[in-house]
């Protein structure tokens, strides 16, 4: 799982609502809680941090495509490998095309 940060996202205006993880600081705090084991009972295991299964990455850069499953499916259905390669890694592109995902039976 990858947490993609967006430092420009506003925090939840209602502090009585469920916790907001929209800021980088809030997401880092959440990941630290997972790493410490304090969220193990909720199913967020500290080993996920140790194993590198959860990694915080920088948010979308200017000009980067917004990734959506709809865009991926549309690129596959139209046979547009170039568009697909802008949305997912080369390995994922190859796998999707090899397995003929999103093309129906």
N, C-alpha and C positions, 0 to 999 in steps of 0.2 A: 504494500500500500504506500502510496506517495502522497504526502500532504503538500499541496501547492499553495504557497503563500501569496497574498495580495495585500501589500502594505497600504494600499489606498482604500481598502474596504472599510466602511464605517463600522463601529461597534454597535451592538444592539442598543437602541435608545432606552429600552425598558429593562432596567437591571433586575427587576423581579421576575422576568421571563427566564426561560431555560438559559443556561450559560451560552455566551456567544464566543465562538472560536474564530471570529472573522479577522482578528488582528494577528500579526506575526507573533507578538509577545504572548498572546493567549494560546496560540497553537504550540509554541515552545513550552509553555507552562504545562499544557496538557500532555505533551510528549514526555516531559520530565516526570510527571505523575505516573505515567505508564512505566517508565524506566525504573522508578523507585519501587514498583510493585503495588502501589496503593490503588490501582485499578484492576488488579488481577481478578478480584471477585466479580467484576462486571464483564470479564471475558477479554479484557485488553491486557495481554500477558507481557510482562517485562522482557521476556526472551525475544519478543518481536523486535524490540529496540536493539538488543544485544546482537541478534542475528542479522540485523540490517533489513528486516522485512518492512519496517516503517521508516521512511526517510523524508526529511523536510527538504524541499527544493524551492528554488526561487520561483516567483510567479511568472506569468506569461510576459514575455518581452514585447516591446513595440514591434508591430508587424507580424508577430507569430499568429498562426491560425488558432482559432478557438476550436478545441477538439470536442466533437460530439459524435455519439453513435450514429445519429442520422446522417451526418456528413460522411462518415466512414461507409455506411451502407450505400449511400448514393454514389460515392466514388467507385465502389466495387461493382454495383449494378450497371454503371455506365462504362465500365472498363477503363477508368481513368487512373492508371497506376501512379502518375505524377501527383495528382491531387491526393491520393491515398498516402503517398510517401511524405506529404507535408503534414499529415495528421497522426501517423504512427511511425515507429522505427522501421528500418529496412527489414529486420527479422520478422516483425509482426506483419508487415506488408506481404512478405514471401509466404508466411504461414497462412494468412487469410486467403490469398490467391490459390495456394496449393490445395487447401482444404475446401475451397469453393464456398466459403461462408457467405451468407446473405444472398446467394443466387437461387435459392429454392431447390427443390428436388429434381 
